[in-house]
Structure formats: structure tokens, C-alpha cells
Amino acid sequence: MNMSHSARARERLVVIGGDAAGMSAASQARRLRGPDELEIVAFERGHFSSFSACGIPYWVGGDVPERDRLIARSPEEHRARDIDLRMRTEVVEIDFAGARVRARDVDSGAESWTSYDKLVVATGARPIRPDLPGIDAPGVHGVQTLDDGQALLDTLSATAGRRAVVVGAGYIGVEMAEALINRGYEVTVVNRGKEPMSTLDPDMGRLVHRAMEGMGITMVDDAEVTKLLTGDDGRVRAVATADAEYPADVVVLGIGVRPETDLAKAAGLPLGDHGGLLTDLSMRVRGHENIWAGGDCVEVLDLVSGRERHIPLGTHANKHGQIIGANIGGGYATFPGVVGTAVSKVCDLEIARTGLREKDARRVGLQYETVTIESTSRAGYYPGSTPMTVKMLAERRTGRLLGVQIVGREGAGKRVDIAAVALTAGMTAEQMTTLDLGYAPPFSPVWDPILVAARKAVAAVRSGAS
């Protein structure tokens, strides 16, 4: 039986979720408050803590040689810092009226209640797994946790065939396509969108499509999966759409993720339009003084559109955890929002975006001009120079930068950070044209591609205003 709040000489922080946001919060709170002041109990239903989900495709593909390199801090390391991390233990109920949680041992089924003074909800996100015939057949894999990655690798090792189908062509889908290509598989990507990478505008997604086909990947766009077919042994053997069947010895689901908020919803905590928890600037759950939330289970403010969005990225999760831990530990920190920056790659193709797509701008009622330019990663005469395409959106009349998308080879992707900083600062395209960016022939043309796009956007804004 747990001691009552009044009987405990110190506060108790309970953390639900042992990955980036949850354990960053616990670690930061511990730095600020010692074990004599603050007891910390954390629950994690999986086998691993503080791991990089973003690194799983590169582990599966062989770029990262071993699983443990993706683990930033083991359960034993957390416990050595006086954090009581309980692995393979899932919280199944939050009773915020009674300030307690009910946890279940995943292996034994035993349950117990743990009271809290402060609670952090960091339950992450879950892969979208459509309710289709055959979706749970052996050989069909999602990739969200290290357990998922290990299960996929076990299947690849045990499967004689070399045909893989990836369902979905977002970040996870294209990264897993690369991983399977690296392992010598014939890869087909089945995507219900008109083009891959729905985080880009379709004209930029078309560039990704062409490049992936050039790598030997079979791209099937505008196709809805209707069922997964199985063989006599019960294993998956093909992915079916309304028009065709695609043979598969292994299937990887890369459809995306949803906030894991069933627990929060059952407790009556506030959720946004995308199903994520809603917090204030300090990452405190709205309307609940002693409950915080962070990571892939929350929605965040988009600084460009002014709307809430769900953006499941480890960068945000770690920041959320630091902010939560600082506030629980007696400090002060806030998370103002995001501009929606993301970068990915498939083989040697780099894909990046920040800010709004055209449909995002239309959805929130912004009028805009759009320009697209072709440039190179280095001075054209310097060896190794490769082409890149930059698309820029600027607000009509004001010229305020709204978004940038980049598709290119080496040196293209991280250029998006220039635009991310400009968006955060609320700069106009015209202000961007005078940015003092680093230049030397091995690194960029004398006019960086971002600045070339900005100059063209200025001209488009002026032309639209005339």
C-alpha cells in the first residue's frame, strides 16, 4: 500500500513513458532536485529506455552496426541517478482525482496503484496500422520501437525471399525503402498519395518519385492497399490494391503515427484536433496544475500558421522533456512552438522542408506567391557539385517567408535550417536576400540556393502587388 501524500516527507514525480520526453524530464528534474526532495518513479512498457526511434531505419539498413548504439541511457544508468525506472510495466489508468496511476506488469499481469504529487505523460505515438485483412500476419512489421526493429531484423534473417513491399511513402516509408535496398531486397513502395512525401507539395514529391525509381525502387502512387494476402503457411505473400497484387516476402508499414493518448483520453485530459494532448507554454496539461505532457503524444503550436499541429520528432521530445523537468525542478522554461522543420534521405537523395506547404497556407487563409529554382550544392566548377531544387512560399503583399522545401543530393538537406531560422524570426524574403551566409566554392555557389530562391520570391511578391 502506498503512503499518503501527508505521510511522505518528499514529493513524488511519476513519469509515464521511458523514452526521450519522459526520461529527459526525469533527468532534468533530478539535476535540480535531489532524491531527498523528490522521488522519481518512471514506467516503461517496453524493453528499452531513452532510445533513438529515428535511428531504427539506419540500424535495419546496416549503417548503424548494433542496436545498443541507439540507446542514449540504459535503465541501469537511470537507476544509478536515483530514478526508479520500472521496465515492462504499463500504466493502464490515470486517476487524477485521486492523484494516482494504476500500472500492470506486462509479463505477470500483476497490478498496483502508485500515487503522485506531479505527473508527466510521455506515452509517445503508435504506428498507424489499418484494419485490413492479413495486417497481423507474420512478416508484416511496423517500426516504432527497438523491439519492432529487432523483430523486423529477425524476419529478414529468417526469410529466404528478397521481395519487400513498403506501405506508405512518408519519412518512415522512404527511409525503410533505403534500408531494404541496402540489404539487397527488391523494393516496391505502395503509396495512397499522388506522390511520395506528403509533407512536400506534389511538385516536389514528384522529384522524390523520379529519384527513387532511378535507385531501382518500384513506386506505386495513388494506390490504396485493400488487403494483405497470406500463403498456406499463414505468412504474408503479397500486398493487394484494387488493381494489382505486389508479391512480398516481408512488408513494412510506413503509414505514419498517431499520438498514443488513449490513456489520457480515458482520464478526461484535453485533446486537440489531431488527437494529441494540449498543453500550455510550460508543457503543463491545460486545466491540470500538476500534470505535464511532452513528446509525440502532444500537439504543438505552429508559429507560421498559428494552429496546433502534431509533429512527432525526437528533437521536440527532448526539448519538451528538458522544459518539463526544469519546471518541475523549480526552474522556469517554456516551449514557444515550432516551424515544422524536417529532413530525411533515401540513399543519396536529401529531402527537407520547413514552414507551410501550399495547402497549409490555403487552409489557414493565407495568400502567397510560390517560386521554384534549380541550383547546385557547390560552385558549378568545383568537383562534386550536384543539382538541387528549392521551392519557396512567401506571403502576398508582405513578402513574409511562409515555407521552404528542398530536394537534392549531398549538401541540400541541412540548408533548410537557414529557412527555419528565418521563419522563426519572422523574416521576409527580401530580408533573407541580405543574409551573410558562409561562402567558398566547396560549400556553395556565390549565391546560395536559398538566397536565389529568396530573390525570386521578392520579384514574385512585387509582381503580384502591382
SULNOR-V438012 format. One record per pair of residues at least 12 apart in sequence whose ideal C-beta (glycine too) atoms are under 7 Angstrom apart, sorted by the first residue. I is the first residue (numbers start at 0). J is the second residue. D is the distance in Angstrom with one decimal. If there is no record, write none. Layout:
I&J&D, I&J&D
This chain:
1&112&6.4, 1&113&6.2, 1&114&4.8, 4&114&6.7, 4&116&6.5, 9&35&6.4, 9&36&5.6, 9&37&6.1, 9&38&5.5, 10&36&7.0, 10&37&5.3, 10&38&7.0, 10&116&4.3, 10&117&6.6, 11&38&4.5, 11&40&6.5, 11&114&6.7, 11&115&5.4, 11&116&5.3, 12&28&5.9, 12&37&5.9, 12&39&4.8, 12&115&6.8, 12&117&4.8, 12&119&6.9, 12&327&6.1, 13&40&5.2, 13&100&5.9, 13&113&6.0, 13&115&3.9, 13&118&5.2, 14&39&6.9, 14&41&4.0, 14&119&4.5, 14&121&6.4, 15&42&5.6, 15&90&4.7, 15&100&6.9, 15&119&6.8, 15&120&5.3, 15&121&6.3, 15&122&5.8, 16&43&6.6, 16&121&3.5, 16&122&5.0, 16&123&5.9, 17&41&5.5, 17&43&2.8, 17&48&4.1, 17&49&7.0, 17&84&5.9, 18&48&6.8, 18&49&6.3, 18&50&6.4, 18&123&6.1, 19&49&6.9, 19&294&6.0, 19&313&5.3, 19&316&3.8, 19&317&5.1, 19&320&6.3, 20&121&4.0, 20&293&3.9, 20&294&3.0, 20&316&4.2, 20&319&4.9, 20&320&4.3, 21&41&6.2, 21&119&6.0, 21&121&3.3, 21&320&6.7, 22&41&6.8, 22&48&6.0, 22&49&4.7, 22&72&6.7, 22&77&6.4, 22&320&6.9, 23&317&5.2, 23&320&2.5, 23&321&5.5, 23&324&6.5, 24&119&5.0, 24&121&6.8, 24&293&6.6, 24&320&4.2, 24&323&4.0, 24&324&4.3, 24&327&7.0, 25&39&5.1, 25&41&5.5, 25&82&5.1, 25&324&6.8, 26&80&6.8, 26&324&6.6, 27&320&6.6, 27&321&5.3, 27&324&2.5, 27&325&5.7, 27&328&6.3, 28&324&4.2, 28&327&4.6, 28&328&4.5, 29&80&5.7, 29&81&6.4, 29&82&6.1, 30&328&7.0, 31&325&6.9, 31&328&2.8, 31&329&5.8, 31&330&6.0, 32&328&5.0, 32&329&6.6, 34&81&4.1, 39&82&4.7, 39&83&6.4, 40&83&4.7, 40&113&6.0, 41&82&6.0, 41&83&6.9, 41&84&4.6, 41&85&6.9, 42&85&5.4, 42&88&4.8, 42&89&7.0, 42&90&5.1, 42&102&5.4, 43&84&6.5, 43&86&5.3, 43&88&6.9, 44&87&6.6, 44&88&6.5, 44&89&3.8, 44&105&5.8, 45&144&5.5, 45&146&5.7, 46&86&6.7, 46&87&6.8, 46&146&5.8, 47&70&6.1, 47&145&4.6, 48&72&6.6, 48&73&6.6, 48&74&5.0, 48&77&6.2, 48&84&6.1, 49&70&6.4, 49&71&4.4, 49&72&4.2, 50&69&5.1, 50&70&4.9, 50&71&6.9, 50&145&5.2, 51&69&4.6, 51&71&6.9, 51&313&6.4, 52&143&6.2, 52&144&6.8, 52&313&6.7, 53&313&5.2, 54&69&4.5, 55&142&5.3, 55&148&4.3, 56&174&3.8, 56&175&5.4, 56&177&6.9, 56&178&4.7, 58&148&5.9, 59&148&5.8, 59&151&5.9, 59&152&6.1, 59&178&4.4, 60&177&6.1, 60&178&3.2, 60&181&4.1, 60&182&6.5, 61&181&5.6, 61&182&6.7, 66&145&6.1, 66&149&6.7, 69&145&6.6, 74&86&5.4, 87&104&6.7, 87&105&4.5, 87&106&5.8, 88&102&5.1, 88&104&5.7, 88&105&6.6, 89&102&6.7, 89&103&5.4, 89&105&5.7, 90&102&5.0, 90&262&6.4, 91&103&5.1, 93&262&6.2, 93&266&3.9, 95&266&5.9, 95&287&6.5, 95&290&6.5, 98&114&5.8, 98&115&5.7, 99&112&5.0, 99&113&6.3, 99&114&4.4, 99&115&6.6, 100&113&5.6, 100&115&6.7, 116&289&6.5, 117&289&5.0, 117&327&5.5, 118&289&6.4, 118&290&4.7, 119&291&5.0, 119&323&5.8, 120&263&5.8, 120&276&6.4, 120&290&6.7, 120&292&4.2, 120&296&6.4, 121&292&6.9, 121&293&5.6, 121&294&4.8, 121&296&6.7, 122&259&4.3, 122&260&6.8, 122&262&6.2, 122&296&4.7, 123&259&5.2, 123&294&5.8, 123&295&4.5, 123&296&5.9, 124&256&3.8, 124&257&6.1, 124&258&5.5, 124&259&5.5, 124&295&3.7, 124&296&6.6, 124&311&4.7, 125&143&6.7, 125&256&6.2, 125&257&6.0, 125&259&4.8, 126&141&3.7, 126&143&4.9, 126&252&6.0, 126&256&5.5, 127&254&4.4, 127&255&5.2, 127&256&6.4, 127&257&5.9, 128&141&6.1, 128&252&6.3, 129&254&7.0, 131&224&6.4, 131&225&7.0, 131&226&5.4, 131&227&6.2, 132&226&4.1, 132&227&6.7, 133&226&5.6, 133&227&3.2, 133&228&6.2, 133&229&5.4, 133&235&6.3, 134&227&5.9, 136&227&6.0, 136&229&4.9, 136&233&6.4, 136&234&6.2, 136&235&4.6, 137&233&6.3, 137&234&4.7, 137&235&6.9, 138&154&6.0, 138&234&4.7, 138&235&4.0, 138&248&6.9, 138&249&5.3, 138&250&6.2, 139&227&6.2, 139&235&5.2, 139&250&4.6, 139&252&6.9, 140&154&6.5, 140&250&7.0, 140&251&5.4, 140&252&6.8, 141&252&4.7, 142&171&6.4, 142&175&6.4, 142&251&6.5, 143&256&6.7, 151&251&6.9, 154&249&5.7, 155&182&6.3, 155&249&6.5, 158&248&5.0, 158&249&5.8, 160&248&3.1, 161&183&6.3, 161&184&5.2, 161&185&5.8, 161&248&6.8, 162&184&6.8, 162&185&5.1, 162&246&5.2, 162&247&5.6, 162&248&4.9, 163&179&4.5, 163&184&4.2, 163&185&6.9, 163&186&5.1, 163&247&6.5, 163&248&6.8, 163&249&5.0, 163&251&6.8, 164&187&4.9, 164&189&6.1, 164&238&4.6, 164&245&5.2, 164&247&4.1, 164&250&5.1, 165&186&6.5, 165&188&4.7, 165&251&4.9, 165&253&5.3, 166&189&5.4, 166&224&5.6, 166&238&6.5, 166&250&6.5, 166&252&5.3, 166&253&6.4, 166&254&6.1, 167&190&6.3, 167&252&6.5, 167&253&3.8, 167&254&3.9, 167&255&6.6, 168&188&5.2, 168&190&3.7, 168&192&6.7, 168&195&3.5, 168&196&6.4, 169&196&6.6, 169&197&6.3, 169&198&6.7, 169&253&6.2, 169&255&5.4, 170&341&6.8, 170&343&4.9, 171&253&4.1, 172&188&6.2, 172&253&2.9, 173&195&6.3, 173&196&6.7, 173&343&6.4, 173&345&4.3, 174&343&6.2, 174&345&6.8, 175&251&4.8, 175&253&5.3, 176&188&5.4, 176&211&6.9, 176&216&5.5, 176&345&6.0, 177&345&4.6, 177&346&5.4, 180&214&6.5, 180&215&7.0, 180&216&6.6, 180&346&6.7, 186&216&4.9, 186&217&7.0, 187&217&4.2, 187&219&6.4, 187&245&5.0, 188&216&6.0, 188&218&5.5, 188&219&6.7, 189&219&4.7, 189&222&5.4, 189&224&5.9, 189&238&5.9, 189&240&6.6, 189&245&6.4, 190&219&6.7, 190&220&5.0, 190&222&6.8, 191&222&6.3, 191&223&4.9, 192&220&6.4, 193&220&6.0, 193&221&5.4, 194&208&5.5, 194&220&5.9, 195&207&4.9, 195&208&5.5, 195&211&6.8, 195&218&6.8, 195&220&6.9, 196&350&6.0, 198&341&6.5, 198&352&5.6, 199&352&5.8, 199&356&6.9, 199&404&5.2, 200&356&5.1, 200&357&5.2, 200&390&6.6, 200&404&6.4, 203&390&5.6, 203&404&4.8, 203&406&5.6, 206&388&5.9, 206&406&4.5, 207&348&6.8, 207&350&6.0, 207&406&6.1, 208&220&6.7, 210&348&4.6, 211&345&6.0, 214&346&5.1, 222&240&4.5, 223&240&6.1, 223&241&6.7, 224&238&5.8, 224&240&5.9, 225&239&5.4, 225&240&6.0, 225&241&5.9, 226&239&5.0, 227&250&6.4, 228&244&6.7, 235&247&5.8, 235&250&5.3, 238&250&6.0, 256&295&6.8, 256&311&5.4, 257&274&5.9, 258&273&6.9, 258&274&4.8, 258&275&4.1, 258&295&6.4, 258&296&4.7, 258&309&6.0, 259&296&5.5, 260&274&5.8, 260&275&6.4, 260&276&5.9, 260&296&5.4, 263&276&5.5, 268&284&5.6, 268&287&6.8, 269&284&6.9, 269&285&5.1, 269&286&6.3, 271&298&4.1, 271&307&4.9, 272&307&6.8, 273&298&5.5, 273&308&6.9, 273&309&3.9, 275&296&6.1, 275&297&5.0, 275&298&3.7, 275&309&4.7, 276&292&4.3, 276&296&5.6, 276&297&4.6, 277&298&6.1, 278&292&5.5, 278&297&5.7, 280&333&4.1, 280&334&6.4, 280&335&6.7, 281&322&6.9, 281&326&5.1, 281&333&5.7, 282&319&5.5, 282&322&5.2, 282&323&4.8, 282&334&5.8, 291&323&4.5, 291&327&6.9, 293&316&6.5, 293&319&2.8, 293&320&5.6, 293&323&5.3, 294&316&3.8, 294&319&5.7, 295&311&3.8, 295&316&6.3, 297&319&7.0, 299&315&6.6, 299&336&5.9, 299&337&5.3, 300&336&3.5, 301&336&6.5, 301&337&6.4, 301&339&6.1, 302&336&4.4, 302&337&6.6, 302&338&5.4, 302&423&6.6, 303&338&5.7, 303&354&5.1, 303&355&5.4, 303&401&6.2, 303&422&5.9, 304&355&6.0, 304&359&6.2, 304&363&4.6, 305&363&6.9, 306&363&6.2, 308&339&6.9, 310&337&6.0, 310&339&6.3, 312&341&6.8, 315&337&6.5, 318&334&6.2, 319&334&6.1, 322&334&5.1, 338&353&5.5, 338&354&5.6, 338&419&5.6, 338&422&4.2, 338&423&5.7, 339&353&5.9, 339&354&6.0, 340&353&4.0, 340&415&6.2, 340&419&4.3, 342&412&4.4, 342&413&6.6, 342&415&6.0, 344&412&6.6, 347&408&5.5, 347&409&6.7, 348&408&6.6, 349&407&5.8, 349&408&6.5, 349&411&4.4, 349&412&3.4, 350&406&5.6, 350&412&6.8, 351&405&4.4, 351&411&6.9, 351&412&4.5, 351&415&3.7, 352&404&4.5, 352&415&6.7, 353&402&6.5, 353&403&5.5, 353&415&5.2, 353&418&5.1, 353&419&4.5, 353&422&6.0, 354&392&7.0, 354&400&6.9, 354&401&5.5, 354&402&3.1, 354&403&6.1, 354&418&6.9, 354&422&5.0, 355&392&6.2, 355&401&4.9, 355&402&4.2, 356&402&6.4, 357&369&6.5, 357&392&6.7, 360&392&6.2, 360&401&5.7, 365&394&6.0, 365&401&6.5, 366&395&4.1, 367&392&4.9, 367&393&6.3, 367&394&5.6, 367&395&5.7, 367&401&5.6, 368&393&5.4, 368&395&5.9, 368&456&6.4, 368&459&4.0, 368&460&5.3, 368&463&5.3, 369&390&6.7, 369&392&5.2, 370&391&5.4, 370&452&6.1, 370&455&4.2, 370&456&5.0, 370&459&5.3, 371&388&6.4, 371&390&4.6, 372&389&5.3, 372&448&6.8, 372&451&5.1, 372&452&4.9, 372&455&5.7, 373&386&6.3, 373&388&5.8, 374&387&5.8, 374&389&6.6, 374&444&6.4, 374&448&3.7, 374&451&5.5, 375&387&6.7, 375&444&5.9, 376&407&6.4, 376&408&6.6, 376&409&6.3, 376&410&3.6, 376&411&6.1, 377&410&6.9, 377&440&6.2, 377&441&5.8, 377&442&6.4, 377&443&6.3, 378&440&3.7, 378&444&5.3, 379&444&6.7, 381&440&4.3, 381&441&5.7, 385&407&6.4, 385&408&3.7, 385&409&6.1, 386&407&6.3, 387&405&6.2, 387&406&6.9, 387&407&2.7, 387&408&7.0, 387&411&4.2, 387&448&5.8, 388&406&5.1, 388&407&6.4, 389&403&6.7, 389&405&5.3, 389&448&4.9, 389&449&6.5, 389&452&4.4, 390&403&6.9, 390&404&4.5, 391&403&5.3, 391&428&6.9, 391&452&4.2, 391&453&6.6, 391&456&4.8, 393&428&4.5, 393&456&4.3, 393&460&5.5, 395&460&6.7, 395&463&5.4, 396&464&5.7, 397&427&6.7, 398&427&4.1, 398&428&5.0, 398&429&5.5, 398&457&6.5, 398&460&4.4, 399&425&6.7, 399&427&5.4, 400&418&6.8, 400&421&5.3, 400&422&5.7, 400&426&5.7, 400&427&6.5, 400&428&5.7, 400&431&6.5, 403&415&6.2, 403&418&3.7, 414&448&6.6, 414&449&5.7, 417&436&6.8, 417&449&4.9, 418&449&6.2, 428&453&4.7, 428&456&3.9, 428&457&5.0, 428&460&6.6, 429&457&4.9, 431&450&6.8, 431&453&4.0, 432&450&5.9, 432&453&4.8, 432&454&5.3, 432&457&6.3, 434&450&6.7, 436&450&6.8
